[in-house]
Amino acid sequence: MPDRVKRKWRPRLSTVLLLVLAIVLCLPFAGLFLFKFYANQLVQQTEESLLGQASVLAATYAELYQAETANDNRYAVGPGEFDPVFPSLSMQAESILPPRPDPTPITVEIANVYREIGPELSRISRASQVNTLVGYRLLDNQGNVIGGSAETGQSLAHVEEVADALNGQMVSVARVRIRDDPEPILYNFSRGTRVRVFVAMPVTVDGQIVGAVYLSRTPNHIFQFLYGERFNLAKAGLFIITSTGLIGFVFWRFITRPITKLIEQTRFTGSHGHR
């Protein structure tokens, strides 16, 4: 009697089809794990917005300073002097700094010119904050807060990015955000919700640094974006489900079904041929 050859188990074609369709349906949901990559884009969008606002405030600061010191050389940028800045922050763990240090009492008296322009800068900042939710700090050349939305009359000279700005550098950093309430579990998918973006820009008049603009804001998180696009996402989900079902039907109707019938007929013919 001839030895029976053991047959290896092979899934049915319909099982393979269902498995492939299930994988296709799961692919969009795999995008949930890409939240951390999209968070980097959201942080850079926040940085870009802060850079634009800082540039406008720095120009306003310089105008008020010149007007107060009776300087006739108005703050302006002539043709060929443009020096654009671009967002550069990354959400790599090693690039995120610890929370911003608390302010300290001032050690150097604030000059009269800053006391005069400080209230006007504070008025502008508070009016802007209503719509932008940005934290504004306007600093003198010693790192003292002369105006803004908070911490007026205190010093931020010991903060790294402030010190760099007072040395003539434009600095953007991401710092760990301190929350007053527990973080929602869903926020674990988005690292951008755990940081706050800070931008420090020097204010220059006639080639001299007279102060700095220091802005901060928490980036938008991915769930705000998804909520805003909920209707488009629902349409996309419906399209994916419909398309997957249509592909499965076509595959079953014109490929799986004929092959299955052919296999059954072959087995039937073979079994009758050996009688």
C-alpha positions in Angstrom: 0.0 0.0 0.0 1.5 3.3 -1.0 2.4 5.7 1.8 0.0 8.5 2.1 1.5 11.9 1.4 0.6 14.3 4.2 -1.1 17.4 2.9 0.0 20.7 4.3 -2.8 22.9 5.6 -3.5 25.7 3.3 -6.2 28.3 4.0 -9.1 28.6 1.6 -9.1 31.3 -0.9 -12.1 33.0 0.7 -10.2 33.0 4.0 -7.2 34.7 2.4 -9.6 37.2 0.8 -11.2 38.1 4.1 -7.8 38.5 5.7 -6.6 40.8 3.0 -9.7 42.9 3.2 -9.4 43.1 7.0 -5.8 44.4 6.7 -7.0 47.0 4.1 -9.6 48.2 6.5 -7.1 48.4 9.4 -4.6 50.5 7.5 -6.4 53.9 8.1 -6.6 53.1 11.8 -2.8 52.4 11.8 -2.5 56.2 11.1 -3.4 56.8 14.8 0.1 55.8 15.6 1.5 58.5 13.4 0.1 61.2 15.8 3.6 61.8 17.1 4.9 62.6 13.7 2.1 65.1 13.0 2.7 66.7 16.4 6.0 67.9 15.1 4.2 69.8 12.3 1.8 71.4 14.8 4.7 72.6 16.9 6.4 74.1 13.9 3.2 75.9 12.9 3.0 77.3 16.4 6.7 78.4 16.2 6.1 80.1 12.8 3.1 82.0 14.2 5.1 83.2 17.2 8.0 84.3 15.0 5.6 86.4 12.9 4.0 88.0 16.0 7.4 88.6 17.6 8.7 90.4 14.5 5.7 92.8 14.6 6.1 93.4 18.3 9.8 94.0 18.0 9.2 96.6 15.3 6.5 98.3 17.5 8.8 98.1 20.5 11.6 99.8 18.5 9.3 102.6 17.3 8.1 103.4 20.8 11.7 103.4 22.1 12.8 105.7 19.4 9.9 108.0 19.9 10.5 108.2 23.7 14.2 108.9 23.2 13.5 111.5 20.5 15.5 109.6 17.9 14.7 110.8 14.4 16.1 107.6 12.7 12.9 105.6 12.5 13.0 101.9 12.7 12.8 100.4 9.2 14.2 97.6 7.0 15.4 98.7 3.7 15.6 96.7 0.4 18.2 93.9 0.6 18.2 93.8 4.4 15.6 91.1 4.8 16.7 88.2 7.1 13.8 85.8 7.1 13.6 83.1 9.9 12.0 79.7 9.5 10.6 77.3 12.0 13.1 74.7 13.1 11.8 73.0 16.3 11.7 69.2 16.5 9.8 67.0 18.9 12.9 64.7 19.5 13.1 64.0 23.2 16.6 65.3 23.5 15.7 68.7 22.0 12.9 69.4 24.6 14.1 71.5 27.5 12.9 71.4 31.1 10.1 73.7 32.2 10.9 77.4 32.1 12.5 78.7 35.3 10.4 81.0 37.5 11.1 84.7 37.3 13.3 86.3 39.9 13.3 89.8 41.6 15.0 92.5 39.5 18.5 93.4 40.5 19.0 96.4 38.2 16.6 99.3 38.3 14.4 99.7 35.2 15.3 102.8 33.2 12.8 105.6 32.7 12.5 105.1 29.0 11.3 101.5 29.6 8.9 102.6 32.3 7.3 105.0 29.8 6.8 102.5 26.9 6.0 99.5 29.1 2.3 100.3 29.7 1.7 100.8 25.9 3.4 97.5 25.1 1.3 95.8 27.8 -1.9 97.3 26.3 -1.0 95.9 22.9 -0.1 92.5 24.3 -3.3 92.1 26.3 -5.4 93.1 23.3 -3.7 90.6 21.1 -3.8 87.8 23.7 -7.6 87.7 23.5 -7.4 86.2 20.1 -4.0 84.5 20.0 -3.8 82.9 23.5 -0.1 83.8 23.4 1.9 84.7 26.5 3.7 88.0 26.0 6.8 89.3 27.8 8.5 92.5 26.7 12.0 92.8 28.3 14.5 95.6 28.7 18.2 95.2 27.9 18.8 93.8 31.4 16.2 91.0 31.0 13.6 92.7 33.2 9.9 92.4 32.2 8.7 95.9 31.4 5.4 94.9 29.8 3.3 92.1 28.6 0.5 89.8 29.8 2.2 88.7 33.1 5.3 88.8 35.3 5.8 92.6 34.9 8.4 94.0 37.2 10.3 90.7 37.5 13.5 89.4 35.8 13.9 86.6 33.3 17.6 87.4 32.6 18.5 83.9 33.9 16.4 82.1 31.3 18.7 80.6 28.6 16.8 81.8 25.5 16.3 85.3 27.0 20.0 85.6 27.6 20.7 84.5 24.0 18.2 87.1 22.6 19.9 89.9 24.6 23.1 88.8 23.0 21.6 89.3 19.5 20.3 85.8 18.7 16.8 84.8 17.7 15.9 81.7 19.6 13.1 79.2 19.5 12.8 76.4 22.1 10.3 73.8 23.2 10.0 73.3 26.9 8.1 70.7 29.0 4.7 72.1 29.8 3.5 72.2 33.4 -0.2 71.3 33.6 -2.5 72.3 36.5 -4.8 69.4 35.8 -4.1 65.7 35.0 -3.4 65.0 31.3 -6.2 63.1 29.4 -5.2 59.6 28.4 -5.8 60.4 24.7 -3.0 63.0 24.8 -0.5 60.2 25.1 -0.7 59.9 21.3 0.4 63.5 20.8 3.7 64.7 22.3 2.9 68.3 21.2 0.4 68.6 24.0 3.2 68.1 26.6 5.3 71.1 25.5 5.1 74.8 25.3 6.9 76.7 22.5 9.0 79.8 23.4 10.4 82.4 21.0 12.8 85.1 22.1 13.7 87.9 19.6 16.1 90.8 20.2 14.9 94.4 19.6 17.5 96.5 17.9 17.7 100.3 17.4 20.6 101.8 15.5 22.6 98.6 15.8 22.2 98.4 19.6 20.1 95.8 21.4 17.6 97.7 23.6 15.5 94.8 24.7 13.8 91.6 23.7 10.4 90.2 22.8 9.6 86.9 24.6 6.5 84.9 23.4 5.1 81.5 24.3 2.2 79.3 23.4 1.0 75.7 23.7 0.6 74.0 20.3 -2.7 72.8 19.1 -3.1 69.0 19.5 -4.1 66.4 17.0 -7.5 65.9 18.5 -8.5 69.5 17.8 -7.6 68.9 14.2 -9.5 65.7 14.0 -12.6 67.3 15.6 -12.5 70.1 13.1 -12.3 67.6 10.2 -14.7 65.2 11.7 -17.2 65.4 8.7 -14.5 64.9 6.1 -13.1 62.0 8.1 -16.5 60.4 8.3 -16.9 60.7 4.5 -13.4 59.3 4.0 -14.2 56.4 6.3 -17.4 55.6 4.5 -15.6 55.7 1.2 -13.0 53.3 2.4 -15.6 50.8 3.8 -17.6 51.0 0.6 -14.5 50.6 -1.7 -13.2 47.7 0.4 -16.6 45.9 0.2 -16.8 46.5 -3.6 -13.3 45.1 -4.1 -14.2 42.1 -2.0 -17.4 41.4 -3.9 -15.7 41.7 -7.3 -12.8 39.4 -6.2 -15.3 36.8 -4.8 -17.7 37.0 -7.8 -15.1 36.8 -10.6 -12.1 35.1 -9.0 -12.8 33.2 -5.8 -16.1 31.7 -6.8 -15.0 30.4 -10.3 -11.8 28.9 -8.8 -13.7 27.2 -6.0 -16.1 25.7 -8.5 -13.3 24.5 -10.7 -11.6 22.8 -7.7 -14.8 21.1 -6.7 -15.4 19.9 -10.3 -11.8 18.6 -10.5 -12.1 16.7 -7.3 -15.5 15.2 -8.4 -14.1 14.2 -11.8 -11.0 12.6 -10.2 -13.0 10.6 -7.7 -15.2 9.2 -10.4 -12.3 8.5 -12.7 -10.7 6.0 -10.2 -13.8 3.9 -9.9 
